[in-house]
Amino acid sequence: MKNLVILMGTILLGTFIFHMMAGDQPGSLKSTASDVMRASLEQYAQEGSGSW
């Protein structure tokens, strides 16, 4: 029974960490990286270094 509780806790923790990293909420690493990439592309387009 103790092993089952530890296993379920580990699964829940893993799910939480995965959603924190790869989820669609505004604070996730995926959305933050997307915002940084968009800002970089907009900066390049404004400088004339590309046409996005």
PyMOL Python script that loads the backbone (N, CA, C, O; Angstrom):
from pymol import cmd

cmd.read_pdbstr("""\
ATOM      1  N   MET A   1       0.827  -1.197   0.000  1.00  0.00           N
ATOM      2  CA  MET A   1       0.000   0.000   0.000  1.00  0.00           C
ATOM      3  C   MET A   1       0.874   1.265   0.000  1.00  0.00           C
ATOM      4  O   MET A   1       0.567   2.242  -0.683  1.00  0.00           O
ATOM      5  N   LYS A   2       1.956   1.230   0.770  1.00  0.00           N
ATOM      6  CA  LYS A   2       2.864   2.372   0.832  1.00  0.00           C
ATOM      7  C   LYS A   2       3.496   2.620  -0.544  1.00  0.00           C
ATOM      8  O   LYS A   2       3.653   3.765  -0.966  1.00  0.00           O
ATOM      9  N   ASN A   3       3.853   1.538  -1.231  1.00  0.00           N
ATOM     10  CA  ASN A   3       4.439   1.679  -2.561  1.00  0.00           C
ATOM     11  C   ASN A   3       3.454   2.287  -3.552  1.00  0.00           C
ATOM     12  O   ASN A   3       3.847   3.054  -4.431  1.00  0.00           O
ATOM     13  N   LEU A   4       2.179   1.948  -3.413  1.00  0.00           N
ATOM     14  CA  LEU A   4       1.151   2.495  -4.289  1.00  0.00           C
ATOM     15  C   LEU A   4       1.007   4.001  -4.081  1.00  0.00           C
ATOM     16  O   LEU A   4       0.868   4.752  -5.046  1.00  0.00           O
ATOM     17  N   VAL A   5       1.041   4.439  -2.829  1.00  0.00           N
ATOM     18  CA  VAL A   5       0.932   5.862  -2.534  1.00  0.00           C
ATOM     19  C   VAL A   5       2.145   6.615  -3.094  1.00  0.00           C
ATOM     20  O   VAL A   5       1.998   7.706  -3.645  1.00  0.00           O
ATOM     21  N   ILE A   6       3.326   6.042  -2.953  1.00  0.00           N
ATOM     22  CA  ILE A   6       4.537   6.668  -3.489  1.00  0.00           C
ATOM     23  C   ILE A   6       4.473   6.720  -5.013  1.00  0.00           C
ATOM     24  O   ILE A   6       4.849   7.728  -5.613  1.00  0.00           O
ATOM     25  N   LEU A   7       4.011   5.663  -5.635  1.00  0.00           N
ATOM     26  CA  LEU A   7       3.889   5.623  -7.095  1.00  0.00           C
ATOM     27  C   LEU A   7       2.902   6.667  -7.598  1.00  0.00           C
ATOM     28  O   LEU A   7       3.186   7.370  -8.567  1.00  0.00           O
ATOM     29  N   MET A   8       1.753   6.775  -6.953  1.00  0.00           N
ATOM     30  CA  MET A   8       0.745   7.756  -7.371  1.00  0.00           C
ATOM     31  C   MET A   8       1.261   9.182  -7.167  1.00  0.00           C
ATOM     32  O   MET A   8       1.020  10.050  -8.005  1.00  0.00           O
ATOM     33  N   GLY A   9       1.962   9.430  -6.073  1.00  0.00           N
ATOM     34  CA  GLY A   9       2.544  10.749  -5.840  1.00  0.00           C
ATOM     35  C   GLY A   9       3.577  11.105  -6.888  1.00  0.00           C
ATOM     36  O   GLY A   9       3.640  12.247  -7.342  1.00  0.00           O
ATOM     37  N   THR A  10       4.387  10.130  -7.273  1.00  0.00           N
ATOM     38  CA  THR A  10       5.402  10.355  -8.301  1.00  0.00           C
ATOM     39  C   THR A  10       4.760  10.669  -9.643  1.00  0.00           C
ATOM     40  O   THR A  10       5.226  11.547 -10.369  1.00  0.00           O
ATOM     41  N   ILE A  11       3.694   9.955  -9.973  1.00  0.00           N
ATOM     42  CA  ILE A  11       2.993  10.208 -11.233  1.00  0.00           C
ATOM     43  C   ILE A  11       2.373  11.603 -11.237  1.00  0.00           C
ATOM     44  O   ILE A  11       2.459  12.315 -12.237  1.00  0.00           O
ATOM     45  N   LEU A  12       1.757  11.992 -10.142  1.00  0.00           N
ATOM     46  CA  LEU A  12       1.162  13.328 -10.065  1.00  0.00           C
ATOM     47  C   LEU A  12       2.223  14.420 -10.153  1.00  0.00           C
ATOM     48  O   LEU A  12       2.020  15.429 -10.830  1.00  0.00           O
ATOM     49  N   LEU A  13       3.344  14.228  -9.481  1.00  0.00           N
ATOM     50  CA  LEU A  13       4.425  15.195  -9.535  1.00  0.00           C
ATOM     51  C   LEU A  13       4.986  15.303 -10.956  1.00  0.00           C
ATOM     52  O   LEU A  13       5.249  16.405 -11.437  1.00  0.00           O
ATOM     53  N   GLY A  14       5.165  14.184 -11.613  1.00  0.00           N
ATOM     54  CA  GLY A  14       5.649  14.188 -12.996  1.00  0.00           C
ATOM     55  C   GLY A  14       4.689  14.898 -13.938  1.00  0.00           C
ATOM     56  O   GLY A  14       5.111  15.638 -14.827  1.00  0.00           O
ATOM     57  N   THR A  15       3.400  14.671 -13.739  1.00  0.00           N
ATOM     58  CA  THR A  15       2.392  15.339 -14.561  1.00  0.00           C
ATOM     59  C   THR A  15       2.417  16.846 -14.341  1.00  0.00           C
ATOM     60  O   THR A  15       2.323  17.620 -15.293  1.00  0.00           O
ATOM     61  N   PHE A  16       2.543  17.258 -13.082  1.00  0.00           N
ATOM     62  CA  PHE A  16       2.609  18.683 -12.762  1.00  0.00           C
ATOM     63  C   PHE A  16       3.834  19.334 -13.407  1.00  0.00           C
ATOM     64  O   PHE A  16       3.730  20.410 -13.996  1.00  0.00           O
ATOM     65  N   ILE A  17       4.981  18.688 -13.297  1.00  0.00           N
ATOM     66  CA  ILE A  17       6.210  19.243 -13.878  1.00  0.00           C
ATOM     67  C   ILE A  17       6.106  19.305 -15.397  1.00  0.00           C
ATOM     68  O   ILE A  17       6.545  20.280 -16.006  1.00  0.00           O
ATOM     69  N   PHE A  18       5.528  18.271 -16.017  1.00  0.00           N
ATOM     70  CA  PHE A  18       5.378  18.272 -17.471  1.00  0.00           C
ATOM     71  C   PHE A  18       4.494  19.426 -17.927  1.00  0.00           C
ATOM     72  O   PHE A  18       4.827  20.114 -18.892  1.00  0.00           O
ATOM     73  N   HIS A  19       3.371  19.649 -17.246  1.00  0.00           N
ATOM     74  CA  HIS A  19       2.472  20.740 -17.621  1.00  0.00           C
ATOM     75  C   HIS A  19       3.119  22.108 -17.374  1.00  0.00           C
ATOM     76  O   HIS A  19       2.856  23.063 -18.105  1.00  0.00           O
ATOM     77  N   MET A  20       3.948  22.195 -16.364  1.00  0.00           N
ATOM     78  CA  MET A  20       4.634  23.447 -16.083  1.00  0.00           C
ATOM     79  C   MET A  20       5.637  23.763 -17.195  1.00  0.00           C
ATOM     80  O   MET A  20       5.859  24.930 -17.517  1.00  0.00           O
ATOM     81  N   MET A  21       6.235  22.736 -17.773  1.00  0.00           N
ATOM     82  CA  MET A  21       7.236  22.951 -18.814  1.00  0.00           C
ATOM     83  C   MET A  21       6.616  23.061 -20.200  1.00  0.00           C
ATOM     84  O   MET A  21       7.004  23.928 -20.983  1.00  0.00           O
ATOM     85  N   ALA A  22       5.666  22.202 -20.512  1.00  0.00           N
ATOM     86  CA  ALA A  22       5.174  22.099 -21.879  1.00  0.00           C
ATOM     87  C   ALA A  22       3.722  22.498 -22.038  1.00  0.00           C
ATOM     88  O   ALA A  22       3.156  22.304 -23.114  1.00  0.00           O
ATOM     89  N   GLY A  23       3.108  23.038 -21.025  1.00  0.00           N
ATOM     90  CA  GLY A  23       1.700  23.405 -21.114  1.00  0.00           C
ATOM     91  C   GLY A  23       1.472  24.694 -21.878  1.00  0.00           C
ATOM     92  O   GLY A  23       2.424  25.343 -22.314  1.00  0.00           O
ATOM     93  N   ASP A  24       0.219  25.063 -22.040  1.00  0.00           N
ATOM     94  CA  ASP A  24      -0.148  26.263 -22.789  1.00  0.00           C
ATOM     95  C   ASP A  24      -0.434  27.463 -21.904  1.00  0.00           C
ATOM     96  O   ASP A  24      -0.777  28.530 -22.413  1.00  0.00           O
ATOM     97  N   GLN A  25      -0.302  27.318 -20.599  1.00  0.00           N
ATOM     98  CA  GLN A  25      -0.554  28.458 -19.720  1.00  0.00           C
ATOM     99  C   GLN A  25       0.545  29.512 -19.894  1.00  0.00           C
ATOM    100  O   GLN A  25       1.649  29.181 -20.328  1.00  0.00           O
ATOM    101  N   PRO A  26       0.259  30.769 -19.564  1.00  0.00           N
ATOM    102  CA  PRO A  26       1.202  31.866 -19.820  1.00  0.00           C
ATOM    103  C   PRO A  26       2.559  31.726 -19.132  1.00  0.00           C
ATOM    104  O   PRO A  26       3.538  32.291 -19.621  1.00  0.00           O
ATOM    105  N   GLY A  27       2.656  31.009 -18.036  1.00  0.00           N
ATOM    106  CA  GLY A  27       3.918  30.917 -17.321  1.00  0.00           C
ATOM    107  C   GLY A  27       4.780  29.729 -17.688  1.00  0.00           C
ATOM    108  O   GLY A  27       5.829  29.528 -17.076  1.00  0.00           O
ATOM    109  N   SER A  28       4.377  28.935 -18.663  1.00  0.00           N
ATOM    110  CA  SER A  28       5.141  27.733 -18.990  1.00  0.00           C
ATOM    111  C   SER A  28       6.371  28.082 -19.821  1.00  0.00           C
ATOM    112  O   SER A  28       6.440  29.146 -20.436  1.00  0.00           O
ATOM    113  N   LEU A  29       7.323  27.184 -19.828  1.00  0.00           N
ATOM    114  CA  LEU A  29       8.544  27.397 -20.598  1.00  0.00           C
ATOM    115  C   LEU A  29       8.261  27.457 -22.098  1.00  0.00           C
ATOM    116  O   LEU A  29       8.910  28.200 -22.835  1.00  0.00           O
ATOM    117  N   LYS A  30       7.289  26.666 -22.536  1.00  0.00           N
ATOM    118  CA  LYS A  30       6.930  26.652 -23.954  1.00  0.00           C
ATOM    119  C   LYS A  30       6.412  28.008 -24.401  1.00  0.00           C
ATOM    120  O   LYS A  30       6.848  28.524 -25.431  1.00  0.00           O
ATOM    121  N   SER A  31       5.490  28.595 -23.647  1.00  0.00           N
ATOM    122  CA  SER A  31       4.930  29.883 -24.050  1.00  0.00           C
ATOM    123  C   SER A  31       5.946  31.011 -23.883  1.00  0.00           C
ATOM    124  O   SER A  31       5.943  31.957 -24.670  1.00  0.00           O
ATOM    125  N   THR A  32       6.811  30.929 -22.878  1.00  0.00           N
ATOM    126  CA  THR A  32       7.848  31.938 -22.695  1.00  0.00           C
ATOM    127  C   THR A  32       8.835  31.910 -23.850  1.00  0.00           C
ATOM    128  O   THR A  32       9.214  32.960 -24.367  1.00  0.00           O
ATOM    129  N   ALA A  33       9.256  30.719 -24.258  1.00  0.00           N
ATOM    130  CA  ALA A  33      10.171  30.594 -25.389  1.00  0.00           C
ATOM    131  C   ALA A  33       9.513  31.091 -26.678  1.00  0.00           C
ATOM    132  O   ALA A  33      10.171  31.708 -27.515  1.00  0.00           O
ATOM    133  N   SER A  34       8.228  30.823 -26.833  1.00  0.00           N
ATOM    134  CA  SER A  34       7.503  31.303 -28.007  1.00  0.00           C
ATOM    135  C   SER A  34       7.448  32.828 -28.038  1.00  0.00           C
ATOM    136  O   SER A  34       7.615  33.439 -29.093  1.00  0.00           O
ATOM    137  N   ASP A  35       7.213  33.437 -26.880  1.00  0.00           N
ATOM    138  CA  ASP A  35       7.180  34.907 -26.814  1.00  0.00           C
ATOM    139  C   ASP A  35       8.544  35.509 -27.149  1.00  0.00           C
ATOM    140  O   ASP A  35       8.622  36.516 -27.852  1.00  0.00           O
ATOM    141  N   VAL A  36       9.602  34.905 -26.655  1.00  0.00           N
ATOM    142  CA  VAL A  36      10.951  35.398 -26.945  1.00  0.00           C
ATOM    143  C   VAL A  36      11.260  35.268 -28.434  1.00  0.00           C
ATOM    144  O   VAL A  36      11.841  36.177 -29.028  1.00  0.00           O
ATOM    145  N   MET A  37      10.879  34.153 -29.035  1.00  0.00           N
ATOM    146  CA  MET A  37      11.127  33.947 -30.464  1.00  0.00           C
ATOM    147  C   MET A  37      10.351  34.961 -31.302  1.00  0.00           C
ATOM    148  O   MET A  37      10.888  35.502 -32.268  1.00  0.00           O
ATOM    149  N   ARG A  38       9.102  35.224 -30.944  1.00  0.00           N
ATOM    150  CA  ARG A  38       8.318  36.220 -31.685  1.00  0.00           C
ATOM    151  C   ARG A  38       8.940  37.608 -31.570  1.00  0.00           C
ATOM    152  O   ARG A  38       9.008  38.348 -32.551  1.00  0.00           O
ATOM    153  N   ALA A  39       9.390  37.956 -30.374  1.00  0.00           N
ATOM    154  CA  ALA A  39      10.016  39.267 -30.175  1.00  0.00           C
ATOM    155  C   ALA A  39      11.297  39.381 -31.003  1.00  0.00           C
ATOM    156  O   ALA A  39      11.572  40.436 -31.575  1.00  0.00           O
ATOM    157  N   SER A  40      12.072  38.314 -31.069  1.00  0.00           N
ATOM    158  CA  SER A  40      13.297  38.325 -31.873  1.00  0.00           C
ATOM    159  C   SER A  40      12.983  38.484 -33.358  1.00  0.00           C
ATOM    160  O   SER A  40      13.647  39.247 -34.060  1.00  0.00           O
ATOM    161  N   LEU A  41      11.978  37.766 -33.827  1.00  0.00           N
ATOM    162  CA  LEU A  41      11.610  37.860 -35.241  1.00  0.00           C
ATOM    163  C   LEU A  41      11.087  39.255 -35.583  1.00  0.00           C
ATOM    164  O   LEU A  41      11.390  39.793 -36.648  1.00  0.00           O
ATOM    165  N   GLU A  42      10.308  39.834 -34.681  1.00  0.00           N
ATOM    166  CA  GLU A  42       9.810  41.190 -34.922  1.00  0.00           C
ATOM    167  C   GLU A  42      10.959  42.195 -34.943  1.00  0.00           C
ATOM    168  O   GLU A  42      10.942  43.139 -35.733  1.00  0.00           O
ATOM    169  N   GLN A  43      11.950  42.001 -34.086  1.00  0.00           N
ATOM    170  CA  GLN A  43      13.106  42.891 -34.054  1.00  0.00           C
ATOM    171  C   GLN A  43      13.896  42.787 -35.358  1.00  0.00           C
ATOM    172  O   GLN A  43      14.302  43.809 -35.912  1.00  0.00           O
ATOM    173  N   TYR A  44      14.119  41.569 -35.854  1.00  0.00           N
ATOM    174  CA  TYR A  44      14.821  41.383 -37.121  1.00  0.00           C
ATOM    175  C   TYR A  44      14.054  42.039 -38.268  1.00  0.00           C
ATOM    176  O   TYR A  44      14.656  42.666 -39.139  1.00  0.00           O
ATOM    177  N   ALA A  45      12.741  41.898 -38.271  1.00  0.00           N
ATOM    178  CA  ALA A  45      11.922  42.486 -39.330  1.00  0.00           C
ATOM    179  C   ALA A  45      11.981  44.005 -39.286  1.00  0.00           C
ATOM    180  O   ALA A  45      12.013  44.645 -40.337  1.00  0.00           O
ATOM    181  N   GLN A  46      11.996  44.593 -38.101  1.00  0.00           N
ATOM    182  CA  GLN A  46      12.074  46.040 -37.991  1.00  0.00           C
ATOM    183  C   GLN A  46      13.421  46.582 -38.423  1.00  0.00           C
ATOM    184  O   GLN A  46      13.506  47.697 -38.938  1.00  0.00           O
ATOM    185  N   GLU A  47      14.475  45.805 -38.219  1.00  0.00           N
ATOM    186  CA  GLU A  47      15.818  46.241 -38.611  1.00  0.00           C
ATOM    187  C   GLU A  47      16.072  46.023 -40.091  1.00  0.00           C
ATOM    188  O   GLU A  47      17.079  46.495 -40.619  1.00  0.00           O
ATOM    189  N   GLY A  48      15.195  45.330 -40.757  1.00  0.00           N
ATOM    190  CA  GLY A  48      15.373  45.079 -42.182  1.00  0.00           C
ATOM    191  C   GLY A  48      16.213  43.846 -42.460  1.00  0.00           C
ATOM    192  O   GLY A  48      16.643  43.634 -43.593  1.00  0.00           O
ATOM    193  N   SER A  49      16.450  43.039 -41.455  1.00  0.00           N
ATOM    194  CA  SER A  49      17.277  41.859 -41.629  1.00  0.00           C
ATOM    195  C   SER A  49      16.473  40.675 -42.173  1.00  0.00           C
ATOM    196  O   SER A  49      17.043  39.628 -42.480  1.00  0.00           O
ATOM    197  N   GLY A  50      15.202  40.831 -42.288  1.00  0.00           N
ATOM    198  CA  GLY A  50      14.359  39.759 -42.783  1.00  0.00           C
ATOM    199  C   GLY A  50      12.960  40.281 -43.055  1.00  0.00           C
ATOM    200  O   GLY A  50      12.618  41.399 -42.670  1.00  0.00           O
ATOM    201  N   SER A  51      12.167  39.476 -43.711  1.00  0.00           N
ATOM    202  CA  SER A  51      10.793  39.893 -43.980  1.00  0.00           C
ATOM    203  C   SER A  51       9.847  38.853 -43.403  1.00  0.00           C
ATOM    204  O   SER A  51       9.516  37.870 -44.066  1.00  0.00           O
ATOM    205  N   TRP A  52       9.420  39.066 -42.193  1.00  0.00           N
ATOM    206  CA  TRP A  52       8.493  38.155 -41.532  1.00  0.00           C
ATOM    207  C   TRP A  52       7.148  38.756 -41.587  1.00  0.00           C
ATOM    208  O   TRP A  52       6.188  38.168 -41.089  1.00  0.00           O
TER     209      TRP A  52
END
""", "prot")
cmd.dss("prot")
cmd.show_as("cartoon", "prot")
cmd.util.cbc("prot")
cmd.orient("prot")
